[in-house]
């Protein structure tokens, strides 16, 4: 396996990497790793020909990776995919990705995070609802208990596409945030060890995504096989990076990373 270059996503994002590899007429696989999630984009003579991520392929997978703000990337030369799922010219793809990121900023101004739980507005009349097939499928799965993450996973949709649907449903007055459910769920949140790092994570992540933070911390630590009582700073840093990849809002993700970076620096001085 021949890698040509690697780096951090927070310094060079996916759209920039696509542009660089396209201009260089490169052939190979651009691989992303956020710690909790992975994705791949394949190039042939500078053209994007295939992408995979979160069980998705093609352009939907590309949109998911374009929204990632932390993690690592590596370009492996001359690797080719088993299939080609993208035929759109790269310049057109980059234009669409730019539009999708701008839309995600608008969505994040209304939806706190993918961990938010919504419920149906009780006063909506059936004859007022005009939706497409995907919007109906999402609406049918909104039960006041499952988060956007849960519904996206259950329907096999990307988080970005699912949040777009939720944005539309909110704007049409069909659903509302189920704050009562969040309060009821506090008692069933996973027990976390009382350690300095866990307390710091809880504080920073709750500011970023709300009361669902304990669930995200627990899930990511299990996925990565990291013991939350660890004192190994390398493991802690890796965990922080992976958790930040679960925060849909770039601004909130950066704020979370800034808080945790400050905490690590203070710990290292002690």
Residue pairs with C-beta under 8 A, 6 or more apart in sequence:
1 76
1 79
2 76
2 77
2 78
3 74
3 75
3 76
3 77
4 28
4 75
4 76
4 77
5 74
5 75
6 72
6 73
6 74
6 75
7 72
7 73
8 70
8 71
8 72
8 73
9 32
9 34
9 68
9 69
9 70
9 71
9 72
9 73
10 69
10 70
10 71
10 257
12 73
13 66
13 68
13 69
14 32
14 41
14 62
14 65
14 66
14 68
14 73
14 97
15 66
15 94
15 97
15 98
15 101
17 30
17 73
17 75
18 30
18 41
18 48
18 90
18 93
18 94
18 97
19 94
21 28
21 30
21 43
21 46
21 75
22 43
22 46
22 47
22 48
22 90
22 91
22 94
23 46
24 46
25 45
25 46
26 43
26 45
26 46
26 75
26 77
27 43
27 44
27 45
27 46
27 77
27 78
27 80
28 42
28 43
28 75
28 76
28 77
28 78
28 79
29 40
29 41
29 42
29 43
29 75
29 76
29 79
29 81
30 40
30 41
30 42
30 43
30 73
30 74
30 75
30 76
31 38
31 39
31 40
31 73
31 74
31 75
31 76
32 38
32 39
32 40
32 41
32 53
32 65
32 68
32 71
32 72
32 73
33 71
33 72
33 73
33 74
34 68
34 70
34 71
34 241
34 242
34 245
35 71
35 220
35 224
35 238
35 239
35 241
35 242
35 245
36 220
36 223
36 224
36 242
36 243
36 245
36 246
37 53
37 54
37 68
37 71
37 245
38 53
39 51
39 52
39 53
39 54
39 61
39 64
39 65
39 68
40 50
40 51
40 52
40 53
41 48
41 50
41 51
41 62
41 65
42 48
42 49
42 50
42 51
42 79
42 80
42 81
42 84
43 49
44 80
44 84
46 90
47 89
47 90
48 62
48 86
48 88
48 90
48 93
49 81
49 84
49 85
49 86
49 87
50 57
50 58
50 81
50 83
50 84
50 85
50 86
51 57
51 58
51 59
51 61
51 62
51 65
51 85
51 86
52 61
53 61
53 62
53 64
53 65
53 158
54 61
54 64
54 158
54 159
55 156
56 64
56 158
57 85
58 85
58 86
59 85
59 86
59 88
59 93
59 96
60 157
60 158
60 160
60 161
61 158
62 86
62 93
62 97
63 97
63 100
63 158
63 160
63 161
64 158
64 159
64 160
66 97
66 100
66 101
67 100
67 101
67 104
67 160
67 248
67 250
68 245
69 244
69 245
69 250
69 253
69 254
70 241
70 244
70 245
70 253
70 257
71 241
71 242
71 245
86 93
88 96
100 160
103 164
104 160
104 163
104 248
104 250
105 250
106 167
107 163
107 164
107 166
107 167
108 248
108 249
108 250
108 251
108 252
110 167
110 170
110 171
111 148
111 163
111 166
111 167
111 170
111 248
112 177
112 209
112 210
113 148
113 208
113 209
113 210
113 212
113 247
113 248
113 249
113 252
114 147
114 148
114 149
114 152
114 159
114 162
114 163
114 246
114 248
115 147
115 148
115 149
115 209
115 210
115 212
115 215
115 216
116 147
116 148
116 177
116 210
116 212
117 144
117 145
117 146
117 147
117 177
117 178
117 181
117 182
118 142
118 144
118 148
118 166
118 169
118 170
118 175
118 176
118 177
118 178
119 142
119 143
119 144
119 175
119 176
119 177
119 178
119 181
120 139
120 142
120 144
120 174
120 175
121 173
121 174
121 175
121 176
124 173
124 174
129 139
129 174
131 139
134 157
134 161
134 165
135 165
135 168
135 169
137 155
138 151
138 155
138 157
138 162
138 165
138 166
138 169
139 169
139 174
139 175
141 151
141 154
141 155
142 151
142 169
142 175
144 178
144 181
145 178
145 181
146 154
147 212
148 159
148 162
148 163
148 166
149 159
151 157
151 162
152 158
152 159
152 161
152 162
155 162
159 248
163 248
166 175
169 175
170 176
182 210
182 211
182 212
183 211
185 211
186 211
189 211
189 214
189 215
190 214
190 215
190 218
192 198
192 202
192 214
192 217
192 218
192 228
193 228
193 229
195 228
195 229
196 267
197 228
197 230
197 236
197 263
198 217
198 228
200 259
200 260
200 263
201 213
201 217
201 239
201 240
201 243
201 260
202 213
202 214
202 217
203 259
204 255
204 256
204 259
204 260
204 263
205 213
205 216
205 217
205 243
205 247
205 256
206 213
207 252
207 255
207 256
207 259
208 247
208 249
208 252
208 253
208 255
208 256
209 216
209 246
209 247
209 252
216 243
216 246
217 228
217 243
220 239
220 242
220 243
220 246
221 227
221 228
221 239
223 242
224 238
224 239
224 242
226 235
226 238
226 239
230 236
233 264
233 267
233 268
236 264
237 264
240 257
240 260
240 264
241 257
243 256
244 253
244 256
244 257
244 260
245 253
247 253
247 256
